[in-house]
Amino acid sequence: MDIIWTWLGQLPHALLLQRSSTSYLLVNAAHIAALGVLLGSIMSLDLRLLGGFRQVPLAVIGPFLSRMAAWGLGLAVLTGFLLFSVRPAEYADNLAFLCKVGLVALAVLNAWAVHAGPRWREALAAGKASSGLRVQALCSIVLWLAAVVAGRWIGFL
């Protein structure tokens, strides 16, 4: 794997970020902004599924928040990859980073299961979530918050 990490760290974008503190700062800021979009959207959706914000119809807000979360996730993954490529070997050996990646993978898998299953469509039609969907929403909140904590933990290991 060392050869892959070395190769990745020598790609043009990685070299730019290694050599330009301004470029690194901007990508890091974009990563944080993407996380804000992702977490703001997904937490709002999860809280709505758990029974909050009942004055806002789920059929109206649900698809919008799902798309916003997907855009936030896409940008977070892109900017996260760019940041990872600056020191790939170090990150690959960092337990907190590995935990973050695992938690994000579980959270994305949970989101996919929500949207691929019938519970989502039923909730949109009924205007409220089934107990199974509420459990998935609670799991989503826990997983995404744990991923944020693991992300903050990276710098301490």
N, C-alpha and C positions, 0 to 999 in steps of 0.2 A: 504493500500500500504506500510505502514511502515515496516510490517513484511517481505515483499518481498525485500525492500531495505536493511534491516538488514541482511537477508539471503544472498543476493548478495554480500554485503560487507564482508561477512565471508567466501566466497569461497576461496579455496587455492591460486588461482592466485591473488585475491584481497589482501589477507594477505601478499603474497610475495611482491607485489608492494607497499603496505603500509609500510612494514618493510625494504625494500631495495631501497635506493635512486638510486643505480646503475641500478637496474631492471626497476624502474620507468623511469629513464632517457632514457634507451634504448628503451622502449616501446613508450615513447613520441617522441623520434627521429624517430622511425619507422613510427609513425603516420604522422609526418611532411613529411617524405620522400614519404609516400603513397599519401599524398595530392599533393606533387609536381608532381608525376607521373600522378595522376588523372587530376589535373588542367592543367598541361602542355599538356597532350594528348587532353583533351576535348576542351581547348581553341584553340589549333592548328586546330583541326577539325572544330570547329565552325567558326573560321576565314576563313578557306578554303571554307566552305559552304557559307559564306558571300561574297565570291569573291576574297579573297586574295590567295596568293601562287598559282596562276593559272598555273605556270610552272610544278606543281606536279599533275599528274592525280588523280582525286578524287577516281577512281576505285582502284588505287594502295594504296593510303595513307589512305583512309576512313576506310576500314575494319581493318587495322593495328592500327590506332589511337583509334578506337572503342574498340578493344580488350585490348589495353594498359590502356585505361580509366577504363574498367571493372575490370582489375587486380588491378589498383590503388584504385578503389572504394572498392573492396573486402578487401584489406589490410587495408584501412582506417576504414572501418566498424569494422573489427576485432580488430585493435589496439584501436579504439575509444571505443568499448565495454569494453576492458580491463581497459582503463583509467577511464571510467564511473564507473566501479565496485569498484574503490578505495573509492569514496564518493558518492554513488548513491543517497542518500536522498538529499544531498546538490545540486547536479546537477539537480535532478528532480524538485527542487524548484527555479531553476535559469532561469529567463526569457530569457536570452541570449542563454542558452543551448537549451531551448525549441524552440526558434526561429531557431537556427542552425539545429536542427533535422527536423523541419518543412520545412525549405528551402531545405535541402538535399533531403527530401522525394519528394518535388515538382520537384527538378532538376532530380532526378532519374525517376520520372513519365514522365517528358518531354522526357528524353532520351529513355525510353521504347516506348513512343508514336512515336518518330522519327523512331526507328528501326522496330517497328511493322507495321507501315503504309507503303503505297505504295510509298510515296515521296522519301524515302531513296533509294529504289531499282531503281526508275526512275532517281534519281540524279547520282547514280553510273553508270547507263547506258548512260546517257546524258553527264556526265562530269561536270554538273553544277546543282545547287539547284534551285528549284522552289521558288516563292516568299513565299509560306507557310512554306517551309523548312527553308528559311532564317529567317523568324520570329521566328521559333522554335530555331534556332541557337542563335539568339539575346537573346531570353528568357533564354537559357541555360547559356550564359555568365553572364547575370544579376543575375540569381539564384545562380550559383556557387560562384561568387564574393561576393554576399550578405551572403552566408553561411560562407565564410572565415571571413568576417567582424564580423558576429555573433559569430563565434568561438573565435576570438580575444577578443570580448566583454565579454566573459564568466568570465575571470579573474578580470574584473572590477566591477562585481555585487556581 
